[in-house]
Structure formats: C-alpha cells, structure tokens
C-alpha cells in the first residue's frame, strides 16, 4: 500500500464508536491519528525527589535553619564526631568525585585500556 493510499484510508475512516483512533489492518495507527490526543496531563508525574527537595528547603516552625541545614549537620556529625569512615568516604566522593581508574584487559597479546568510573548514586552518574 502506498503512502497516498494509506492517507486516503485514514481520512476516509472515522473513529470507532468507542472513540478509538483508526488503525490499519496490521494494527498500526493510520497517519493523522493518535492513541493519546491530549497527552499526559501537566503535573501528573509526581516526583519523590522533587518533593524531598521542596521539603528540605522548608524552615521548621520555630527554627532558624532549613531541614537541609539540619540534614547536613547530622551527616557531618556522623562522619566527624562519630568517626564513621564510610560516611567520610561518601562525603569525599561527593565533594571531589571518585578517582578515575584505568584497567588493562586483554586476550593473547592484544591489550585494551578501559576506563572505569565508580558511581555511588544516579545524580553522580549523570554528572
């Protein structure tokens, strides 16, 4: 079927009684038809990360600092005062990033160099 024939068929077909878009015999949507004409409504995609960030920016009633400031204080206390080496490593990784490591791999006499980056979170991976 040529493009012109498909377009003619699409324009001549009406939507079904269930308000479904017209489809070809193989089930594909015909040109000019969409299965979701209005798209996803704005604001329907609630992100937990966005909500957490919004909450961290709030100042609790009767307090002077934000939740974020309290969280940072808690993390620093856990790392420094409590001597948590893993927390110190995590803070260091967020501040300076992980060091790059070169690993040599090879089969027989051929050697290829591969760069490996250790990532602890999605945010760091996107950076």
MMTF fields as JSON, N, C-alpha, C and O atoms, coordinates in Angstrom:
{
  "mmtfVersion": "1.0.0",
  "mmtfProducer": "UNKNOWN",
  "numBonds": 507,
  "numAtoms": 508,
  "numGroups": 127,
  "numChains": 1,
  "numModels": 1,
  "chainsPerModel": [1],
  "groupsPerChain": [127],
  "chainIdList": ["A"],
  "bondAtomList": [4, 2, 8, 6, 12, 10, 16, 14, 20, 18, 24, 22, 28, 26, 32, 30, 36, 34, 40, 38, 44, 42, 48, 46, 52, 50, 56, 54, 60, 58, 64, 62, 68, 66, 72, 70, 76, 74, 80, 78, 84, 82, 88, 86, 92, 90, 96, 94, 100, 98, 104, 102, 108, 106, 112, 110, 116, 114, 120, 118, 124, 122, 128, 126, 132, 130, 136, 134, 140, 138, 144, 142, 148, 146, 152, 150, 156, 154, 160, 158, 164, 162, 168, 166, 172, 170, 176, 174, 180, 178, 184, 182, 188, 186, 192, 190, 196, 194, 200, 198, 204, 202, 208, 206, 212, 210, 216, 214, 220, 218, 224, 222, 228, 226, 232, 230, 236, 234, 240, 238, 244, 242, 248, 246, 252, 250, 256, 254, 260, 258, 264, 262, 268, 266, 272, 270, 276, 274, 280, 278, 284, 282, 288, 286, 292, 290, 296, 294, 300, 298, 304, 302, 308, 306, 312, 310, 316, 314, 320, 318, 324, 322, 328, 326, 332, 330, 336, 334, 340, 338, 344, 342, 348, 346, 352, 350, 356, 354, 360, 358, 364, 362, 368, 366, 372, 370, 376, 374, 380, 378, 384, 382, 388, 386, 392, 390, 396, 394, 400, 398, 404, 402, 408, 406, 412, 410, 416, 414, 420, 418, 424, 422, 428, 426, 432, 430, 436, 434, 440, 438, 444, 442, 448, 446, 452, 450, 456, 454, 460, 458, 464, 462, 468, 466, 472, 470, 476, 474, 480, 478, 484, 482, 488, 486, 492, 490, 496, 494, 500, 498, 504, 502],
  "bondOrderList": [1, 1, 1, 1, 1, 1, 1, 1, 1, 1, 1, 1, 1, 1, 1, 1, 1, 1, 1, 1, 1, 1, 1, 1, 1, 1, 1, 1, 1, 1, 1, 1, 1, 1, 1, 1, 1, 1, 1, 1, 1, 1, 1, 1, 1, 1, 1, 1, 1, 1, 1, 1, 1, 1, 1, 1, 1, 1, 1, 1, 1, 1, 1, 1, 1, 1, 1, 1, 1, 1, 1, 1, 1, 1, 1, 1, 1, 1, 1, 1, 1, 1, 1, 1, 1, 1, 1, 1, 1, 1, 1, 1, 1, 1, 1, 1, 1, 1, 1, 1, 1, 1, 1, 1, 1, 1, 1, 1, 1, 1, 1, 1, 1, 1, 1, 1, 1, 1, 1, 1, 1, 1, 1, 1, 1, 1],
  "groupList": [{"groupName": "UNK", "atomNameList": ["N", "CA", "C", "O"], "elementList": ["N", "C", "C", "O"], "formalChargeList": [0, 0, 0, 0], "bondAtomList": [1, 0, 2, 1, 3, 2], "bondOrderList": [1, 1, 2], "singleLetterCode": "X", "chemCompType": "L-PEPTIDE LINKING"}],
  "groupTypeList": [0, 0, 0, 0, 0, 0, 0, 0, 0, 0, 0, 0, 0, 0, 0, 0, 0, 0, 0, 0, 0, 0, 0, 0, 0, 0, 0, 0, 0, 0, 0, 0, 0, 0, 0, 0, 0, 0, 0, 0, 0, 0, 0, 0, 0, 0, 0, 0, 0, 0, 0, 0, 0, 0, 0, 0, 0, 0, 0, 0, 0, 0, 0, 0, 0, 0, 0, 0, 0, 0, 0, 0, 0, 0, 0, 0, 0, 0, 0, 0, 0, 0, 0, 0, 0, 0, 0, 0, 0, 0, 0, 0, 0, 0, 0, 0, 0, 0, 0, 0, 0, 0, 0, 0, 0, 0, 0, 0, 0, 0, 0, 0, 0, 0, 0, 0, 0, 0, 0, 0, 0, 0, 0, 0, 0, 0, 0],
  "groupIdList": [1, 2, 3, 4, 5, 6, 7, 8, 9, 10, 11, 12, 13, 14, 15, 16, 17, 18, 19, 20, 21, 22, 23, 24, 25, 26, 27, 28, 29, 30, 31, 32, 33, 34, 35, 36, 37, 38, 39, 40, 41, 42, 43, 44, 45, 46, 47, 48, 49, 50, 51, 52, 53, 54, 55, 56, 57, 58, 59, 60, 61, 62, 63, 64, 65, 66, 67, 68, 69, 70, 71, 72, 73, 74, 75, 76, 77, 78, 79, 80, 81, 82, 83, 84, 85, 86, 87, 88, 89, 90, 91, 92, 93, 94, 95, 96, 97, 98, 99, 100, 101, 102, 103, 104, 105, 106, 107, 108, 109, 110, 111, 112, 113, 114, 115, 116, 117, 118, 119, 120, 121, 122, 123, 124, 125, 126, 127],
  "secStructList": [7, 7, 2, 2, 2, 2, 2, 2, 2, 2, 2, 2, 7, 7, 7, 7, 6, 6, 7, 7, 7, 7, 5, 7, 6, 6, 1, 7, 5, 7, 6, 6, 7, 7, 1, 7, 6, 6, 7, 1, 7, 6, 6, 7, 1, 7, 7, 2, 2, 2, 2, 2, 2, 2, 2, 2, 6, 7, 5, 7, 6, 6, 7, 1, 1, 5, 2, 2, 2, 2, 2, 2, 2, 2, 2, 2, 0, 0, 0, 0, 0, 1, 7, 7, 2, 2, 2, 2, 2, 2, 2, 2, 2, 2, 2, 2, 7, 7, 7, 7, 3, 3, 3, 3, 3, 3, 3, 6, 6, 3, 3, 3, 3, 3, 3, 3, 7, 7, 7, 1, 1, 2, 2, 2, 2, 2, 7],
  "xCoordList": [0.854, 0.0, 0.898, 1.833, 0.627, 1.442, 1.025, -0.019, 1.871, 1.571, 0.269, -0.508, 0.033, -1.194, -2.431, -3.434, -2.349, -3.479, -3.744, -4.894, -2.662, -2.811, -3.453, -4.333, -3.015, -3.593, -5.062, -5.878, -5.397, -6.8, -7.641, -8.741, -7.108, -7.829, -8.002, -9.06, -6.983, -7.047, -8.079, -8.837, -8.112, -9.061, -10.49, -11.437, -10.642, -11.998, -12.555, -13.772, -11.689, -12.174, -12.49, -11.746, -13.582, -13.953, -13.482, -13.185, -13.414, -13.075, -14.219, -15.376, -13.863, -14.873, -15.81, -15.575, -16.86, -17.849, -17.25, -17.758, -16.187, -15.528, -14.532, -13.762, -14.551, -13.65, -12.194, -11.305, -11.961, -10.609, -10.108, -10.894, -8.823, -8.295, -8.302, -8.268, -8.346, -8.369, -7.017, -5.967, -7.069, -5.837, -5.859, -6.92, -4.676, -4.532, -4.823, -5.014, -4.856, -5.163, -4.146, -4.484, -2.892, -1.861, -1.849, -1.01, -2.763, -2.887, -2.185, -2.345, -1.405, -0.7, -1.67, -2.64, -1.384, -2.199, -2.011, -0.902, -3.095, -3.007, -2.511, -2.699, -1.878, -1.356, -2.452, -3.591, -2.084, -3.039, -3.846, -4.675, -3.633, -4.344, -3.365, -2.187, -3.848, -3.018, -3.831, -5.041, -3.17, -3.865, -4.067, -4.893, -3.333, -3.439, -3.423, -2.399, -4.55, -4.555, -4.254, -3.694, -4.61, -4.381, -3.046, -2.623, -2.385, -1.11, -1.302, -2.426, -0.188, -0.251, -0.559, 0.047, -1.48, -1.816, -0.626, 0.163, -0.507, 0.557, 0.395, -0.712, 1.532, 1.518, 1.155, 1.1, 0.904, 0.517, 1.716, 1.564, 2.897, 4.104, 4.74, 5.65, 4.276, 4.797, 6.151, 6.288, 7.137, 8.484, 8.8, 8.702, 9.179, 9.516, 10.761, 10.877, 11.687, 12.897, 12.543, 13.097, 11.631, 11.204, 10.558, 10.821, 9.72, 9.051, 10.038, 9.903, 11.031, 12.047, 12.846, 13.104, 13.239, 13.989, 13.163, 13.69, 11.874, 10.996, 10.911, 10.969, 10.774, 10.683, 11.993, 11.971, 13.129, 14.426, 14.662, 15.451, 13.988, 14.136, 13.29, 13.485, 12.355, 11.48, 12.231, 13.17, 11.793, 12.311, 11.229, 10.108, 11.556, 10.549, 10.072, 10.821, 8.808, 8.219, 9.033, 9.35, 9.362, 10.11, 11.611, 12.337, 12.094, 13.516, 14.108, 13.379, 15.434, 16.106, 16.741, 17.022, 16.966, 17.635, 16.659, 15.631, 16.999, 16.187, 16.434, 17.401, 15.523, 15.725, 17.044, 17.734, 17.395, 18.636, 19.843, 20.772, 19.828, 20.932, 21.027, 22.127, 19.885, 19.888, 20.416, 21.161, 20.034, 20.499, 22.023, 22.705, 22.541, 23.989, 24.702, 25.733, 24.166, 24.763, 24.821, 25.825, 23.731, 23.671, 24.717, 25.39, 24.838, 25.803, 27.228, 28.038, 27.537, 28.881, 29.166, 30.267, 28.168, 28.36, 28.653, 29.568, 27.874, 28.069, 29.469, 30.123, 29.916, 31.221, 32.367, 33.278, 32.331, 33.471, 33.435, 34.367, 32.368, 32.319, 32.211, 32.829, 31.419, 31.258, 32.346, 32.447, 33.159, 34.265, 33.833, 34.47, 32.762, 32.247, 33.048, 32.828, 33.977, 34.858, 34.091, 34.452, 33.045, 32.263, 31.585, 31.529, 31.067, 30.42, 31.447, 31.155, 32.641, 33.707, 34.034, 34.189, 34.141, 34.412, 33.308, 33.593, 32.06, 30.932, 30.971, 30.782, 31.219, 31.302, 32.424, 32.247, 33.568, 34.723, 34.388, 34.762, 33.678, 33.309, 32.368, 32.486, 31.444, 30.518, 31.227, 30.896, 32.203, 32.901, 33.904, 33.903, 34.757, 35.825, 35.545, 36.208, 34.601, 34.344, 35.287, 36.334, 34.896, 35.721, 36.917, 36.797, 38.069, 39.222, 38.981, 38.351, 39.493, 39.362, 40.406, 41.531, 40.006, 40.899, 41.035, 40.037, 42.248, 42.483, 42.795, 43.658, 42.082, 42.267, 42.68, 42.041, 43.723, 44.16, 43.59, 43.716, 42.956, 42.379, 42.859, 43.03, 43.07, 43.497, 43.371, 43.306, 43.34, 43.335, 44.549, 44.774, 45.311, 46.556, 47.5, 47.805, 47.958, 48.928, 48.285, 48.968, 46.982, 46.331, 45.872, 45.3, 46.128, 45.751, 44.885, 45.237, 43.751, 42.865, 42.771, 42.726, 42.741, 42.623, 41.169, 40.542, 40.642, 39.25, 39.211, 39.893, 38.411, 38.274, 37.056, 35.976, 37.223, 36.146, 35.884, 36.812, 34.618, 34.238, 33.29, 32.259, 33.634, 32.804, 31.751, 32.077, 30.489, 29.383, 28.574, 28.223, 28.275, 27.505, 26.035, 25.211, 25.692, 24.288, 23.956, 24.852, 22.67, 22.227, 22.65, 23.046, 22.571, 22.942, 24.39, 24.718, 25.249, 26.664, 26.901, 27.798, 26.11, 26.274, 25.919, 26.517, 24.954, 24.531, 25.507, 25.493, 26.348, 27.297, 28.428, 29.313],
  "yCoordList": [-1.169, 0.0, 1.23, 1.312, 2.182, 3.396, 4.371, 4.213, 5.385, 6.405, 7.133, 7.451, 7.397, 8.097, 7.259, 7.785, 5.95, 5.064, 4.996, 4.984, 4.953, 4.901, 6.189, 6.153, 7.332, 8.61, 8.721, 9.237, 8.231, 8.23, 7.379, 7.766, 6.205, 5.299, 5.949, 5.818, 6.641, 7.284, 8.397, 8.541, 9.184, 10.293, 9.809, 10.447, 8.672, 8.173, 7.42, 7.32, 6.894, 6.147, 7.101, 8.043, 6.841, 7.595, 6.839, 5.646, 7.526, 6.837, 5.889, 6.123, 4.818, 3.833, 4.408, 5.494, 3.681, 4.161, 4.314, 5.089, 3.59, 3.708, 4.86, 5.003, 5.687, 6.831, 6.392, 7.063, 5.258, 4.763, 5.253, 5.368, 5.543, 6.017, 4.918, 3.729, 5.337, 4.382, 3.698, 4.318, 2.402, 1.611, 0.848, 0.544, 0.548, -0.265, -1.718, -2.053, -2.573, -3.986, -4.654, -5.593, -4.167, -4.764, -4.186, -4.566, -3.283, -2.742, -1.422, -0.814, -0.964, 0.301, 1.466, 1.384, 2.554, 3.751, 4.312, 4.315, 4.786, 5.406, 6.844, 7.455, 7.384, 8.75, 9.739, 9.645, 10.679, 11.679, 11.239, 12.007, 10.035, 9.529, 9.357, 9.068, 9.534, 9.32, 8.58, 8.777, 7.737, 6.968, 7.802, 7.452, 8.893, 9.74, 11.205, 11.875, 11.716, 13.049, 14.182, 15.204, 14.018, 15.097, 14.975, 15.916, 13.852, 13.656, 13.496, 13.484, 13.372, 13.241, 14.607, 15.6, 14.683, 15.976, 16.559, 15.824, 17.877, 18.546, 18.275, 18.256, 18.068, 17.871, 16.474, 16.205, 15.569, 14.226, 13.366, 12.352, 13.758, 12.997, 13.475, 14.304, 12.964, 13.383, 12.72, 11.502, 13.536, 13.031, 13.111, 14.176, 11.978, 11.968, 12.816, 13.45, 12.831, 13.644, 15.122, 15.846, 15.579, 16.974, 17.314, 18.375, 16.429, 16.677, 16.707, 17.529, 15.821, 15.824, 17.122, 17.733, 17.544, 18.803, 19.976, 20.856, 19.992, 21.072, 21.085, 22.141, 19.9, 19.796, 20.216, 20.869, 19.848, 20.2, 21.711, 22.208, 22.442, 23.89, 24.602, 25.793, 23.89, 24.494, 24.724, 24.002, 25.738, 26.002, 25.541, 26.05, 24.574, 24.113, 25.26, 26.189, 25.17, 26.219, 26.409, 25.444, 27.658, 27.98, 27.757, 27.927, 27.382, 27.127, 28.199, 28.954, 28.25, 29.25, 28.636, 29.346, 27.33, 26.677, 25.793, 25.371, 25.521, 24.636, 23.178, 22.846, 22.326, 20.892, 20.452, 19.583, 21.05, 20.709, 21.009, 20.206, 22.159, 22.507, 21.496, 21.093, 21.083, 20.071, 18.731, 18.041, 18.368, 17.121, 17.145, 16.169, 18.243, 18.368, 18.312, 17.653, 18.992, 18.936, 17.49, 17.06, 16.748, 15.354, 14.49, 13.664, 14.693, 13.924, 14.23, 13.316, 15.495, 15.893, 15.322, 14.836, 15.379, 14.833, 13.339, 12.843, 12.627, 11.177, 10.875, 9.935, 11.661, 11.415, 11.796, 10.997, 12.996, 13.521, 13.104, 12.461, 13.466, 13.207, 11.719, 11.232, 10.998, 9.565, 8.736, 7.532, 9.372, 8.677, 7.618, 6.57, 7.868, 6.91, 7.044, 7.967, 6.11, 6.164, 6.064, 6.725, 5.251, 5.114, 6.438, 6.825, 7.13, 8.413, 9.44, 10.25, 9.408, 10.319, 10.048, 10.989, 8.783, 8.431, 8.929, 9.425, 8.802, 9.266, 10.779, 11.287, 11.493, 12.954, 13.334, 14.194, 12.703, 12.985, 12.725, 13.506, 11.616, 11.281, 12.331, 12.663, 12.854, 13.871, 15.194, 15.919, 15.515, 16.793, 16.754, 17.642, 15.734, 15.668, 14.694, 14.761, 13.807, 12.784, 11.613, 11.729, 10.495, 9.296, 9.417, 9.985, 8.895, 8.917, 7.976, 6.929, 8.366, 7.512, 6.408, 6.621, 5.23, 4.085, 3.514, 3.335, 3.231, 2.579, 1.114, 0.781, 0.253, -1.179, -1.73, -1.441, -2.504, -3.109, -4.517, -5.327, -4.783, -6.096, -6.552, -5.739, -7.819, -8.261, -9.761, -10.505, -10.182, -11.588, -11.8, -11.046, -12.806, -13.079, -11.886, -11.465, -11.345, -10.25, -8.88, -7.869, -8.818, -7.519, -7.02, -7.768, -5.757, -5.145, -3.936, -3.094, -3.861, -2.712, -2.018, -2.671, -0.691, 0.07, 0.471, 1.006, 0.214, 0.503, 1.455, 1.237, 2.519, 3.467, 3.097, 2.878, 3.027, 2.649, 3.808, 4.356, 4.186, 5.233, 4.607, 4.047, 4.699, 4.143, 5.183, 6.332, 4.776, 5.698, 5.19, 4.012, 6.103, 5.732, 6.121, 5.609, 7.026, 7.453, 7.838, 8.051, 7.927, 8.329, 9.756, 10.052, 10.657, 12.045, 12.142, 12.917, 11.363, 11.382, 10.794, 11.239, 9.797, 9.16, 10.119, 10.057, 11.007, 11.944, 13.098, 13.779, 13.329, 14.442, 14.181, 15.023],
  "zCoordList": [0.0, 0.0, 0.0, 0.797, -0.88, -0.968, 0.132, 0.766, 0.341, 1.356, 1.038, 1.938, -0.256, -0.642, -0.308, 0.174, -0.57, -0.28, 1.224, 1.661, 2.012, 3.468, 3.965, 4.825, 3.427, 3.849, 3.455, 4.219, 2.25, 1.839, 2.766, 3.16, 3.112, 4.003, 5.375, 5.991, 5.855, 7.161, 7.165, 8.124, 6.101, 6.072, 5.873, 6.333, 5.182, 4.93, 6.132, 6.284, 6.982, 8.138, 9.282, 9.557, 9.922, 11.11, 12.33, 12.257, 13.438, 14.682, 15.031, 14.683, 15.726, 16.083, 17.132, 17.662, 17.424, 18.388, 19.78, 20.589, 20.064, 21.365, 21.389, 22.339, 20.332, 20.22, 20.149, 20.673, 19.494, 19.306, 17.96, 17.019, 17.843, 16.563, 15.509, 15.827, 14.258, 13.148, 13.026, 13.195, 12.728, 12.599, 11.285, 10.739, 10.793, 9.588, 9.94, 11.109, 8.932, 9.144, 10.069, 10.79, 10.047, 10.892, 12.31, 13.127, 12.599, 13.951, 14.182, 15.241, 13.202, 13.375, 13.202, 12.448, 13.921, 13.764, 12.372, 11.838, 11.788, 10.475, 10.63, 11.682, 9.588, 9.685, 10.085, 9.629, 10.936, 11.394, 12.6, 13.089, 13.092, 14.268, 15.42, 15.21, 16.606, 17.782, 18.829, 18.941, 19.589, 20.62, 21.877, 22.721, 22.016, 23.206, 22.767, 22.904, 22.239, 21.645, 22.63, 22.235, 23.874, 24.839, 25.559, 26.231, 25.435, 26.117, 27.612, 28.113, 28.315, 29.774, 30.376, 29.974, 31.325, 31.929, 32.687, 33.281, 32.661, 33.398, 34.891, 35.428, 35.534, 36.978, 37.423, 38.623, 36.478, 36.88, 37.25, 37.932, 36.812, 37.109, 38.406, 38.379, 39.535, 40.829, 41.05, 40.94, 41.361, 41.59, 43.074, 43.684, 43.648, 45.065, 45.319, 46.368, 44.369, 44.52, 44.601, 45.429, 43.753, 43.772, 45.102, 45.667, 45.604, 46.883, 48.04, 48.947, 48.02, 49.081, 49.034, 50.071, 47.83, 47.702, 48.215, 48.894, 47.894, 48.346, 49.879, 50.509, 50.457, 51.921, 52.59, 53.633, 52.001, 52.575, 52.587, 53.391, 51.703, 51.659, 52.718, 52.96, 53.351, 54.358, 55.676, 56.011, 56.402, 57.746, 58.725, 58.689, 59.607, 60.563, 61.45, 61.75, 61.861, 62.689, 63.97, 64.666, 64.268, 65.477, 65.35, 66.33, 64.17, 63.968, 63.048, 62.406, 62.997, 62.168, 60.923, 59.958, 60.939, 59.818, 59.043, 59.572, 57.78, 56.946, 57.338, 58.023, 56.877, 57.081, 56.443, 56.978, 55.303, 54.622, 55.51, 55.592, 56.169, 57.074, 58.212, 58.592, 58.759, 59.823, 59.302, 60.0, 58.088, 57.495, 57.312, 57.626, 56.812, 56.62, 57.965, 58.092, 58.96, 60.303, 60.807, 61.374, 60.592, 61.038, 60.309, 60.925, 59.004, 58.207, 58.658, 58.815, 58.866, 59.299, 60.683, 60.94, 61.586, 62.933, 62.852, 63.509, 62.044, 61.913, 61.376, 61.828, 60.425, 59.814, 60.747, 60.965, 61.295, 62.046, 63.512, 63.996, 64.222, 65.661, 65.979, 66.926, 65.177, 65.429, 64.749, 64.987, 63.905, 63.252, 62.261, 62.164, 61.523, 60.542, 59.241, 58.457, 59.027, 57.859, 56.542, 55.568, 56.5, 55.265, 54.914, 53.747, 55.939, 55.693, 55.218, 54.337, 55.796, 55.354, 53.889, 53.11, 53.504, 52.105, 51.18, 50.09, 51.599, 50.776, 50.597, 49.492, 51.695, 51.601, 50.653, 49.79, 50.808, 49.967, 48.491, 47.616, 48.225, 46.853, 46.258, 45.079, 47.053, 46.547, 46.313, 45.375, 47.159, 47.035, 45.883, 45.03, 45.855, 44.853, 43.717, 42.683, 43.875, 42.87, 43.062, 43.7, 42.502, 42.603, 41.674, 40.589, 42.079, 41.179, 40.003, 40.148, 38.837, 37.655, 37.739, 38.191, 37.293, 37.334, 35.929, 35.231, 35.518, 34.24, 34.501, 35.313, 33.804, 33.955, 32.598, 31.586, 32.576, 31.327, 31.231, 32.149, 30.088, 29.841, 28.471, 27.563, 28.331, 27.021, 26.866, 27.844, 25.628, 25.283, 24.39, 23.442, 24.692, 23.959, 24.103, 25.219, 22.983, 23.017, 22.894, 23.057, 22.609, 22.454, 23.81, 24.601, 24.066, 25.336, 25.033, 24.208, 25.709, 25.568, 26.914, 27.956, 26.889, 28.122, 28.307, 27.392, 29.481, 29.789, 30.967, 31.968, 30.854, 31.944, 32.762, 32.212, 34.075, 34.979, 35.914, 36.508, 36.048, 36.992, 37.999, 37.626, 39.264, 40.326, 40.673, 40.972, 40.631, 40.871, 42.052, 42.116, 43.002, 44.184, 44.087, 44.845, 43.156, 43.069, 41.633, 40.816, 41.332, 39.995, 39.688, 38.561, 40.682, 40.467, 40.023, 39.124, 40.646, 40.316, 38.936, 38.221, 38.551, 37.242, 36.12, 35.046, 36.346, 35.329, 35.171, 34.146, 36.157, 36.109, 35.149, 34.992]
}
